[in-house]
């Protein structure tokens, strides 16, 4: 997903399904070079999380989208 977002920096709204992030080390993801590039270049302002997520997963999405203006969880 990070590689895709890296090349689609003009997206303004992103929908996430946090289940694929269940077994991933979130700290190592944040330290990943691609994560750093994406978080510095993307223009995502609206995030929609379609399922329940943990607080750690939520923090990951917020760090990934520093220009976040609107957050919707489990619509």
C-alpha angles and dihedrals in degrees: 000000000000092000090052093049090047090065096037099058095149096067112122100185127042129185116206131194103198097199093091088059095058097099099033127106100242095195093056090049091055090051091051114113093228091052090053092050093048094047090051097046109032122099099206108150100163124051124186117191108196099196139033113285137188122253089250091054090048091052089051091055092047092050090047091053108041092167091059114148103163130032125186122183125198102347 
